[in-house]
């Protein structure tokens, strides 16, 4: 049986606080209703992180919130909205 390695990903980052295991939904970090699941490096098979395992309800809620945020930035998203602002000379 092959030994599974664990990579301490936080120790490899210049800023370990950048590694977040929760999900970002609706402007806030949330834990997964189903706990966490392991993310593995496909090249070596070692575990590199554990991340939030969202329930169907959490995923549905995140999807439902998506269009509201997109419309707030313009019909084609924030990039087009920003380009229009630059072209018109407004900030």
Residue pairs with C-beta under 8 A, 6 or more apart in sequence:
2 45
4 45
4 46
4 47
5 44
5 45
5 46
5 47
6 46
6 47
7 41
7 46
7 47
7 48
9 19
9 48
9 49
10 16
10 19
13 19
19 49
20 29
21 36
21 49
21 50
21 51
21 52
22 29
22 30
22 31
22 32
22 51
22 52
23 29
23 30
23 31
23 32
23 51
23 52
23 54
23 58
23 62
24 30
25 58
25 61
25 62
25 65
26 61
26 62
26 65
30 52
30 58
31 52
32 51
32 52
32 53
32 54
32 55
32 58
33 53
33 54
33 55
33 57
33 58
34 53
34 54
34 55
35 53
36 50
36 51
36 52
36 53
37 50
37 51
37 53
38 47
38 49
38 50
39 47
39 48
39 49
39 50
39 51
40 46
40 47
40 48
41 47
41 48
54 62
70 77
73 81
74 80
74 81
74 84
85 91
